[in-house]
Amino acid sequence: MMENAIMNSSKNYFPEEKENVLLSIFKQYEYVVIQSIVTSFGLDFLVKDNLGGDVDTIHNVREGIYHNSNNKYDYDNRGEYNSYDYHSDYRYRETNKSVSENRKNGSLVDSYTGEEISRNGKSDLDHVISAKEIHEDAGRVLAGLDGVDLANSPENLQATNPHTNRTKKADSMNNFLDKYGDEYTETQKKNMREKDRIARESYEVKIAKAYYTSPKFAKDVTLAAGKIGVKMGLRQLLGFVFSEIWFSIKEEFVLLNVKPGLDMDMGDFFKSIGNGFEKGLENARTKYKDLFSKFADGTTAGILSSLTTTLCNIFLTTSKNIVKILRQSYASVVEATKILLINPDNYPFGERMRAAMKVISTGASVVLGGMVSEAISKTPIAVIPGIGDIVQTFCGTLCTGIVSCTLLFFIDQSKIINKAVNLLNKIDTIEDDIQYYKQKAWFFEQYAAELMEIDLDTFKKEISAYSLISKSINASTSDIELNTILKINMRALNISMSWEKSYDSFDSFMSDNNSKMIFE
């Protein structure tokens, strides 16, 4: 992604005094655009953005969008709808029996129309959400719930007149009323829709709870987030390495200084490429901290974007470009959060705010580039085979790079922002206090060493050695172990023991009343 490259290219960046300002800005454009093109065109295969994200959701499978082939297989093999299985269930039969008894008692009311059904009248028991609709529901299959159980739940069984039930058939309530709504009053239609709302709300809650709390969903979310995270981290890392190689090769070409009209040795040309490649790799290797940082940031951004995309797809189907915008925006969020909370580069408060502004500006530029790409995807250009995707990617990347660099240059050069940064730099923060006391501690060490006229490095090594001895003594668990530790360390420090010269052991030394301890 572009934002990390921009941050590095713009950090402490100011144009040369004698250099044309527009040329200086263009150099920054070049750095960002080159890295963006390398990342977008060369490395986009590492992170494939999918319609609807990377994890199956109830909403998406109902749209026919699957990512897990096992879930698709389950739906394809759900079996044919059998009306008998649903209408012969004991819950359906028991409820129907209760309806018949109420009718015979003269206490039965049509659940849909609100009209009383006479003792001699006829009644049917209707599935508010039809049994066929439930059987064919991809969301129900994804959740692994039994259709017969869901169809014959109390809120989905309503007594009504035979005409309404047999006209409605397998239609949803809305479709049924669209066709035959003229037969019912507004109050009756409102009541029928309310029965449908209650039944569907209960149905959806059961499915959502079963699937989104299942180990299957948790496993898919974890695997998808981890996979996208690692791929994003690798993409960031490789983009950094390839960009270092590119600019190292470019520097080598500049050193060739080939003038018009002069023959060029192809050997020198290929040698320059080889040298540039080696220098680029070496530059990337020496910046190993940046490499690890980019991989970690990319991984974090990938995980967060995957989780967010999955959450969005619970309610709606995200397009590929929306997924890409989410993924790239999170890199800015991660970078800004790291600067504000961790401050790895020890910026003063004002400079920290400036750095965060740069990251946020870059994130906004990424979103703008994604919107440009999304807009182009809706034009005739997007459908041209082999060209449409390239045009979308390039235009979005170019827009992001140019807008990012322009905003970053403004943030660095604006008099108002620089004045605000200088004021904020004067604010005393806890980090400033910590840094202050660290520096004072170092000065005290230096001063103490000068007073004692000792080698500070040697002094530190001796302190460390004595500290280890003290810890080993404190850790001893018996007199024998303590005695062994003392002997070993005395020999290591070349401290002679007074009884070694004339006695076989310390016990024989202590047994002699005439013995004396001699310290050398």
Buried (B, 14 or more C-beta within 10 A) or exposed (E): BBBBBBBBBBBEBEBEEEEEEEEBBEBBBBBBBBBBBBBBEEBBEBBEBBBBBBBBBBBBBBBEBBBBEEBBEBBEEBEEBEEEBBBEBEBBEEBBEBBBEBBEEEEBBBBBBEEEBEEEBEBBBBBBBBBBBBBBBBBBBBBEBEBBEBBBBEBBBBBBBEEBBEEBEBBBBEEBBEEBBEEBEEEBBEBBBEBBEBBBEBBEEBBBEBBBEBEBBEEBBBBBBBBBBBBBBBBBBBBBBBBBBBBBBBBBEEEEEEEEEEEEEEEEBEEBBEBBBBBBBEBBEEBEEBBEBBBBBBBBBBBBBBBBBBEBBBEEBBBBBBBBBBBBBBBBBBBBEBBBEEBEEEBBBBBBBBBBBBBBBBBBBBBBBBBBBBBBBEEEBBEEEEEBBEBBBBBBBBBBBBBBBBBBBEBBBEEEBBEBBEEBBEEEEEBBEEEEEEEEEEEEEEEEBEEEEEEEEEBEEEEEEEEEBEEBEEEBEEEEEBEEBBEEBEEEEEEEBBBEEEBEEBEEBEEEEEBEEEEE
